[in-house]
Amino acid sequence: MSVKNLKEKLNNILKKDEPVVVSINGKWGVGKTYFWHQFKEQLTDKKVAYVSLFGKETISSIRTDIFLQVISKKQKAWHATAKHIDITIPYIGIGITLPDKQDFKDIIVCFDDFERLSSLMELEEVLGLISELKEQKNCSVVMILNEDELGDNKETLDKYKEKLIDYEFSYAPRPFESLEILQDKLTAFKEYPLQDYLTKHKINNIRVISRIINALNDFSFIESHIKDTPEVTTEIVDSIIQIAAINAQNSSFREFIEYTKKLFTPDEFEENKKYEYLLSLVDGDNKHHKALFLESNVVSSLFKYCQTSLIDEEYFIKIVEVKINNQNLSSTYENINEKHQYDMSYKNKAYVSDLWNLLKEQGYKISIAGYTFLYPGHFIYYIKQLETLDVENKAQYRNFALGCLKGFIRGNLDWMRDDSFGAPRKLLDFDPELDSYYEQCTVENQQESVDSSEKIISLMHNVIKNGKSNELEALSQIQKPKIKQYILSDARYFKETFDFLMRCDVYTLKKYVSNIDLVLRELSQSEDSDHVYKAKEVLDSLVKEEVIKLQNSDDISK
């Protein structure tokens, strides 16, 4: 039943003088409460009291709520209602009775949030009150609930439903009907067919749609940058919508991404119903393409936004500008490639010249043309084409490619380390020289990551949070003199190191832990009594918590 039809049905039922009980059942978040508050405005000859059961712990508190709303709507003076109250106003919740039958004339009472009913109150009590309103007060009642979430109370409702409820309706709006409720809140990308996405994925949840609209509005700053590039607009807006839809229904992106990575390792993969649904919210030809989409730099930025509600606008604009450039490059390449394949008058020599000029102008930037994630396969493919078609200049093309790919490697070390789909290995296989260069960059990067106490502190935080192998290796490279220097000169480093040792998995960090242990033992035997005291205090705690072992009874005071 459409929302329009439901409104017509309710209007015909509730405008009658005969008291009825109507239930509106629907899933959480589809807008049942919003629908009711909007619909009641049509009941011009009726007055509506609304009672949320959430937070109510006694039936008397519900009676009080109804009492005050009914009296207010009848616009009676307070002193005229005193006869209904057994005790003084500050304790109005105790001993209150409902107004007389005539006071309920043209009143409809709506009860909401049955699934949030307090454990201190029985559902039978509420259903009894509803029966009282209908039978004794000649009052119509509307019940708004989600039967799927009633738990043990579902059995109770089923027991009394036949005698109590006159009409049952299911509220399951179509996606476009849910979107209409929130359409006015959308201030950016108004021309984009959001409705098509919602319909395709059967999303009618108001909260999910609201999160999507909020995300689109938050990224309004990018709209002017992409308005003239339809392909990039589609990619960026699609990404925002899809990630916002996932975020609205998931608390851990990290676990979700780990799940998608296992798609490429069948032996480790175990299907998860929840993550399969989230993956279905990503548009794509197959699961593997969807998993690759989740590795893109755009999606990484969106994940950070979802976790913090903050956007690095400058960085995101740079990403988009690269994509716009890549789209132009891709179009240019497609033109010359199409001529190369089908234009009989277009010579191989001309194709080599055009492609070479395109590559020289853009360098390694073209390696991500046409893709939504960092992948240099295109670039390598173009170079190999040149080497095949122009053998005489093969060395020139290869040297150019090595320079470009080295720049790519140095600028994308995180991707090189973390990508689990095999693309980095294919890049390194292009030439043996790239393997050694990558190792050199990794060593230099590790050295840079531990060349100050602040960087080491940040690295320790990342290890606790992520536990990546490259970060563990970087900590293991820190030598004892450097550790001692930072402990003596930086109190924050000393404290953060102690906290880190108490929280980390010492078995995966044996070398770093061992070096800290040795430095502390050295300090515990120094000539500076303050150093001795502080070192022994920390050592005592670490030994007590079995982070390190007691090596010698003379090392630590007991």
C-alpha positions as a printed Julia matrix, in Angstrom:
558×3 Matrix{Float64}:
   0.0     0.0     0.0
   1.32    3.42   -0.95
   1.63    6.21    1.6
  -1.1     8.09   -0.23
  -3.49    5.14    0.02
  -2.69    4.64    3.68
  -3.54    8.27    4.4
  -6.87    7.88    2.64
  -7.7     4.71    4.59
  -6.79    6.25    7.94
  -8.73    9.39    7.2
 -11.89    7.41    6.39
 -11.54    5.29    9.54
 -10.62    7.97   12.07
 -13.08   10.65   11.0
 -15.97    8.44   12.14
 -17.47    8.81   15.62
 -17.14    5.08   16.31
 -14.07    4.33   18.49
 -11.45    2.09   16.85
  -7.94    0.84   17.53
  -5.57    1.03   14.57
  -2.01   -0.36   14.46
   0.67    0.96   12.1
   3.52   -1.54   11.94
   6.85   -0.88   10.22
  10.58   -1.32   10.52
  12.73    1.09   12.5
  13.74    4.21   10.67
  11.16    4.14    7.86
   9.43    7.26    9.18
   6.31    5.92   10.92
   6.32    8.65   13.57
   7.02   11.37   11.0
   4.19   10.02    8.86
   1.76   10.16   11.78
   2.64   13.72   12.81
   2.25   14.81    9.2
  -1.0    12.92    8.71
  -2.72   14.17   11.89
  -2.72   17.68   10.44
  -5.45   16.43    8.08
  -7.7    15.57   11.03
  -9.06   19.08   11.34
 -12.16   17.99   13.26
 -10.17   15.82   15.69
  -7.61   16.5    18.39
  -4.66   14.17   18.88
  -2.73   13.24   22.02
   0.65   11.63   21.37
   2.36    9.36   23.92
   5.82    7.85   23.46
   6.26    4.8    25.68
  10.02    5.28   25.63
  11.12    6.34   29.11
   7.75    5.63   30.73
   8.11    3.28   33.72
   4.6     3.28   35.22
   1.09    3.19   33.85
   0.25    6.22   36.0
   2.86    8.3    34.16
   1.14    7.41   30.89
  -2.25    8.32   32.34
  -0.81   11.66   33.5
   0.57   12.36   30.04
  -2.78   11.62   28.39
  -4.66   13.57   31.05
  -2.63   16.74   30.56
  -2.81   16.58   26.78
  -6.55   15.95   26.7
  -7.31   18.75   29.15
  -4.98   21.1    27.29
  -6.62   20.33   23.99
 -10.05   20.92   25.5
  -8.71   24.24   26.73
 -10.11   23.86   30.23
  -8.75   25.88   33.08
  -6.6    24.01   35.54
  -8.82   24.64   38.55
 -11.76   23.1    36.7
  -9.89   19.8    36.51
  -8.86   19.62   40.14
 -11.65   17.14   40.88
  -9.8    14.56   38.8
  -6.65   14.69   40.96
  -6.35   12.94   44.28
  -3.25   14.8    45.51
  -1.3    17.99   45.06
   0.2    19.16   41.77
   3.87   18.3    42.45
   2.85   14.63   42.68
   0.44   14.63   39.78
   1.72   11.27   38.49
   0.27    9.42   41.47
  -3.41    8.66   41.89
  -4.56   10.35   38.68
  -7.63    9.14   36.77
  -8.54    9.81   33.17
 -11.01   12.59   32.33
 -14.66   11.79   31.82
 -16.04   10.21   28.66
 -17.29   13.52   27.31
 -13.77   14.95   27.61
 -12.58   12.42   25.03
 -15.04   13.49   22.39
 -13.16   13.99   19.09
  -9.88   12.92   20.73
  -7.48   10.38   19.2
  -4.69    9.0    21.38
  -1.54    7.77   19.59
   0.85    5.37   21.38
   4.36    5.06   19.92
   7.59    3.13   20.67
   6.09   -0.13   21.95
   9.41   -1.88   21.25
  11.12    0.53   23.68
   8.74   -0.19   26.54
  10.5    -0.23   29.93
  11.16   -3.62   31.54
   9.53   -2.15   34.66
   6.15   -2.19   32.96
   4.15   -5.04   31.42
   2.73   -4.69   27.93
  -0.6    -6.05   29.28
  -0.94   -2.85   31.34
  -0.62   -0.66   28.25
  -2.97   -2.82   26.22
  -5.44   -2.68   29.13
  -5.27    1.12   29.09
  -5.89    1.13   25.34
  -8.91   -1.11   25.85
 -10.15    1.26   28.57
  -9.83    4.26   26.26
 -11.79    2.51   23.52
 -14.48    0.77   25.56
 -15.04    3.18   28.44
 -13.99    6.57   27.03
 -15.27    6.06   23.48
 -11.81    7.14   22.27
 -10.0     6.01   19.11
  -6.41    4.83   19.51
  -3.52    4.55   17.05
  -0.61    2.2    17.87
   2.75    2.79   16.14
   5.16   -0.12   16.52
   7.76   -2.42   15.01
   6.51   -5.93   15.68
   9.83   -7.47   14.61
  11.55   -5.79   17.57
   9.0    -6.53   20.31
  10.95   -9.5    21.61
   8.99  -11.43   24.25
   6.17   -8.89   24.03
   5.34  -10.13   20.53
   3.62  -13.15   22.04
   1.63  -10.9    24.38
   0.53   -8.67   21.51
  -0.53  -11.67   19.43
  -2.59  -12.92   22.36
  -4.68   -9.73   22.63
  -4.52   -8.5    19.03
  -7.7   -10.14   17.78
  -9.9    -8.64   20.54
  -8.21   -5.25   20.73
  -7.11   -4.11   17.25
  -9.69   -3.29   14.59
  -7.39   -2.35   11.71
  -3.77   -3.35   11.02
  -1.65   -1.5     8.5
   1.92   -2.07    7.37
   3.96    1.09    6.81
   6.58    0.29    4.18
   7.0     3.39    2.0
   8.63    3.1    -1.37
  12.08    4.71   -1.58
  10.84    7.74   -3.51
   8.16    8.33   -0.85
  10.78    8.34    1.9
  12.99   10.64   -0.16
  10.11   13.09   -0.63
  10.0    13.58    3.14
  13.62   14.8     3.21
  13.98   16.26   -0.28
  13.92   19.87    0.93
  16.99   19.22    3.1
  19.13   18.38    0.07
  21.07   21.52   -0.89
  23.78   20.03   -3.14
  23.79   17.8    -6.23
  20.05   18.32   -6.58
  20.06   17.21  -10.21
  21.73   13.91   -9.41
  19.35   10.92   -9.52
  19.58    9.91   -5.85
  16.15    8.33   -6.17
  17.5     5.82   -8.71
  20.11    4.58   -6.22
  17.57    4.31   -3.38
  15.13    2.44   -5.59
  17.76    0.05   -6.92
  18.89   -0.86   -3.4
  15.39   -0.7    -1.86
  16.41    1.9     0.74
  13.38    3.47    2.42
  14.92    4.05    5.85
  14.62    7.75    6.73
  17.77    7.69    8.9
  19.88    6.17    6.12
  18.54    8.63    3.54
  19.15   11.5     5.97
  22.8    10.42    6.41
  23.22   10.29    2.63
  21.74   13.77    2.22
  23.96   15.13    5.02
  27.03   13.71    3.29
  26.07   15.2    -0.08
  25.5    18.58    1.56
  28.84   18.38    3.39
  30.65   17.83    0.08
  28.88   20.7    -1.68
  32.24   22.5    -1.95
  33.28   20.08   -4.7
  30.21   20.61   -6.89
  31.61   23.59   -8.78
  34.85   21.7    -9.53
  33.18   18.74  -11.24
  30.12   20.27  -12.89
  31.7    20.23  -16.36
  32.95   16.63  -16.19
  29.96   14.24  -16.12
  32.09   11.1   -15.73
  33.93   12.47  -12.69
  30.69   13.83  -11.23
  29.15   10.38  -11.48
  32.15    8.75   -9.83
  32.43   11.24   -6.97
  28.71   11.55   -6.18
  28.18    7.79   -6.49
  31.06    7.26   -4.05
  29.63    9.74   -1.53
  26.17    8.12   -1.69
  27.43    4.56   -1.43
  29.85    5.14    1.44
  27.28    7.23    3.35
  24.74    4.41    2.94
  27.26    1.9     4.29
  28.29    4.19    7.13
  24.67    4.66    8.24
  24.38    0.9     8.81
  27.84   -0.1    10.01
  30.06    0.79   12.97
  33.42   -0.56   11.79
  34.83    0.24    8.36
  38.08   -1.52    9.22
  36.4    -4.88    9.77
  34.32   -4.43    6.63
  37.39   -3.66    4.5
  39.25   -6.65    5.96
  36.28   -8.8     4.96
  36.33   -7.55    1.36
  40.07   -8.18    1.08
  39.51  -11.84    1.92
  37.48  -12.15   -1.28
  40.86  -12.54   -3.02
  41.98  -15.33   -0.67
  39.25  -18.0    -0.93
  40.89  -20.21    1.7
  40.43  -17.49    4.33
  37.03  -16.27    3.18
  33.92  -17.01    5.21
  30.7   -15.35    4.09
  29.13  -12.85    6.48
  25.5   -11.9     5.87
  25.86   -8.38    7.28
  28.96   -7.54    5.23
  27.46   -9.08    2.1
  24.53   -6.68    2.42
  26.88   -3.71    2.87
  28.86   -4.83   -0.16
  25.61   -4.96   -2.14
  25.25   -1.21   -1.56
  28.32   -0.67   -3.77
  27.5    -0.57   -7.47
  29.71   -2.81   -9.57
  29.84   -5.79  -11.91
  31.07   -8.23   -9.28
  32.36   -8.48   -5.73
  36.0    -8.14   -6.76
  35.36   -4.87   -8.59
  33.47   -3.62   -5.55
  36.35   -4.55   -3.27
  38.76   -2.67   -5.55
  36.49    0.37   -5.45
  36.77    0.38   -1.65
  40.55    0.74   -2.02
  40.35    4.07   -3.88
  41.77    7.3    -2.48
  38.32    8.9    -2.77
  36.79    6.18   -0.62
  39.64    6.43    1.9
  38.85   10.13    2.31
  35.16    9.35    2.67
  35.9     6.76    5.36
  37.81    9.38    7.34
  34.93   11.8     6.95
  32.46    9.2     8.2
  34.6     8.49   11.25
  35.28   12.13   12.2
  32.61   14.21   10.37
  35.54   16.37    9.2
  36.74   16.91    5.63
  40.18   17.9     4.42
  38.73   20.01    1.61
  42.08   20.98    0.1
  43.2    17.35   -0.14
  39.87   16.19   -1.55
  39.91   18.91   -4.2
  43.39   17.75   -5.26
  42.09   14.19   -5.63
  39.24   15.42   -7.8
  41.49   17.61   -9.92
  43.7    14.62  -10.64
  40.62   12.64  -11.66
  39.48   15.42  -13.98
  42.94   15.47  -15.55
  42.93   11.68  -15.8
  39.53   11.74  -17.47
  40.86   14.15  -20.08
  43.92   11.94  -20.57
  41.78    8.85  -20.84
  39.61   10.49  -23.48
  42.7    11.57  -25.42
  44.18    8.07  -25.28
  40.9     6.47  -26.31
  40.83    8.69  -29.39
  44.31    7.75  -30.58
  43.84    4.1   -29.59
  40.61    3.88  -31.57
  42.39    5.26  -34.62
  45.27    2.83  -34.03
  42.84   -0.09  -34.05
  40.4     0.85  -36.81
  41.75    3.7   -38.96
  43.61    2.12  -41.84
  45.25    5.43  -42.73
  46.61    5.95  -39.2
  50.16    4.57  -39.22
  51.85    2.79  -36.31
  54.56    5.42  -36.45
  51.97    8.17  -35.9
  50.43    6.23  -33.02
  53.86    5.8   -31.37
  54.55    9.52  -31.75
  51.15   10.56  -30.35
  51.31    8.13  -27.42
  54.91    9.02  -26.59
  54.11   12.74  -26.56
  51.14   12.1   -24.29
  53.25   10.09  -21.85
  56.13   12.57  -21.83
  53.76   15.41  -21.06
  52.02   13.68  -18.14
  54.58   11.21  -16.82
  53.41    8.7   -14.21
  50.18   10.64  -13.54
  48.57    8.79  -16.42
  49.05    5.53  -14.52
  45.76    6.09  -12.71
  43.8     7.34  -15.72
  40.38    5.75  -16.0
  40.57    3.96  -12.65
  39.03    4.66   -9.29
  42.02    3.29   -7.39
  45.81    3.6    -7.66
  46.92    1.14  -10.3
  49.89    1.72  -12.65
  48.96   -1.1   -15.01
  47.79    1.29  -17.71
  51.1     3.11  -17.77
  53.12   -0.11  -18.03
  50.84   -1.34  -20.79
  51.46    1.84  -22.8
  55.23    1.56  -22.33
  55.24   -2.05  -23.51
  53.23   -1.01  -26.56
  55.91    1.56  -27.39
  58.71   -0.98  -26.84
  56.98   -3.44  -29.18
  56.16   -0.96  -31.93
  59.43    0.99  -31.77
  62.18   -1.47  -30.84
  64.98    0.94  -31.75
  64.0     3.3   -28.92
  63.17    0.58  -26.38
  65.89    1.72  -23.94
  64.57    5.3   -24.04
  61.05    4.15  -23.16
  62.27    1.82  -20.42
  64.41    4.52  -18.73
  61.54    6.95  -18.9
  59.19    4.37  -17.36
  61.65    3.58  -14.55
  61.87    7.25  -13.6
  58.1     7.63  -13.59
  57.45    4.41  -11.67
  60.06    5.29   -9.06
  58.29    8.57   -8.5
  55.03    6.67   -8.21
  56.5     4.24   -5.66
  57.98    6.94   -3.46
  54.7     8.87   -3.48
  52.53    5.84   -2.72
  54.39    3.74   -0.16
  51.29    3.11    1.95
  49.47    1.72   -1.07
  52.5    -0.38   -2.02
  52.58   -1.89    1.46
  48.87   -2.3     2.14
  47.33   -3.27   -1.2
  46.29   -6.9    -1.07
  45.19   -7.31   -4.67
  48.58   -7.9    -6.32
  48.96   -4.61   -8.22
  52.21   -3.53   -6.45
  53.85   -6.84   -7.3
  52.99   -6.4   -10.96
  54.55   -2.94  -10.86
  57.79   -4.23   -9.31
  57.98   -7.07  -11.84
  58.32   -4.52  -14.63
  62.05   -4.24  -13.93
  64.37   -5.8   -11.27
  65.68   -2.33  -10.45
  62.3    -1.39   -8.94
  62.51   -4.04   -6.21
  65.71   -2.63   -4.77
  64.4     0.92   -5.12
  61.25    0.02   -3.21
  63.32   -1.54   -0.42
  65.46    1.61   -0.26
  62.35    3.81   -0.02
  60.93    1.59    2.71
  64.11    1.81    4.8
  64.28    5.58    4.38
  60.62    5.9     5.27
  61.12    3.82    8.41
  64.08    5.94    9.44
  62.07    9.12    8.89
  59.17    7.71   10.93
  61.37    7.33   14.04
  63.68   10.36   13.78
  61.9    12.24   16.61
  60.13   11.35   19.83
  56.87   12.81   18.5
  56.97   10.54   15.44
  57.7     7.49   17.62
  54.76    8.36   19.88
  52.53    8.6    16.81
  53.91    5.31   15.54
  53.17    3.57   18.87
  49.59    4.86   18.71
  49.24    3.47   15.19
  50.61    0.08   16.25
  48.01   -0.15   19.01
  45.3     0.83   16.56
  46.37   -1.03   13.41
  49.32   -3.3    14.14
  50.69   -3.1    10.59
  53.88   -5.04    9.93
  55.78   -2.06    8.54
  55.06   -0.06   11.71
  56.18   -2.94   13.91
  59.39   -3.17   11.88
  60.02    0.57   12.21
  59.83    0.36   16.02
  62.22   -2.57   15.98
  64.79   -0.43   14.18
  65.07    2.1    17.02
  68.41    1.62   18.73
  69.09    1.82   22.48
  71.02    5.13   22.41
  68.08    6.83   20.7
  65.59    5.34   23.2
  67.74    6.48   26.11
  68.07    9.97   24.64
  64.3    10.37   24.33
  63.57    8.94   27.79
  65.97   11.43   29.36
  64.85   14.44   27.37
  61.13   13.92   26.77
  58.82   13.07   29.69
  55.89   12.56   27.31
  57.82    9.95   25.35
  58.68    8.13   28.6
  55.03    8.11   29.71
  53.69    7.13   26.27
  56.27    4.34   26.06
  55.19    2.98   29.45
  51.51    3.12   28.43
  52.36    1.46   25.12
  54.18   -1.42   26.8
  51.24   -2.02   29.11
  48.87   -2.29   26.13
  50.84   -3.8    23.26
  51.45   -7.4    22.28
  55.05   -7.72   23.52
  55.59  -10.94   21.57
  55.28   -9.12   18.23
  57.64   -6.37   19.42
  60.37   -8.37   21.13
  63.27   -6.25   19.88
  61.75   -2.88   20.73
  60.58   -4.11   24.14
  63.97   -5.66   24.8
  65.78   -2.41   23.93
  63.53   -0.42   26.26
  64.08   -2.99   28.99
  67.85   -2.75   28.65
  67.8     1.05   28.68
  65.67    1.13   31.84
  67.96   -1.34   33.6
  70.95    0.77   32.6
  69.27    3.88   34.02
  68.32    2.03   37.2
  72.05    1.62   37.91
  73.17    5.14   36.97
  74.77    7.64   39.33
  71.78    9.99   39.15
  69.47    8.99   42.02
  66.43   10.55   40.32
  67.03    8.5    37.2
  67.48    5.38   39.32
  64.21    5.96   41.2
  62.08    6.6    38.09
  63.59    3.73   36.11
  63.08    1.25   38.96
  59.47    2.36   39.47
  58.66    1.69   35.84
  60.58   -1.59   35.83
  58.72   -2.75   38.92
  55.38   -2.12   37.19
  56.43   -3.82   33.96
  57.69   -6.88   35.81
  54.55   -7.03   37.95
  52.36   -6.99   34.84
  54.68   -9.58   33.2
  55.51   -7.24   30.32
  59.17   -7.98   30.98
  60.83  -10.65   33.08
  62.76  -10.15   36.29
  66.32  -10.91   35.22
  68.32  -10.21   38.35
  67.22   -9.45   41.88
  69.88   -6.77   42.13
  68.45   -4.86   39.18
  65.2    -3.84   40.79
  64.45   -2.84   44.36
  61.65   -4.81   45.96
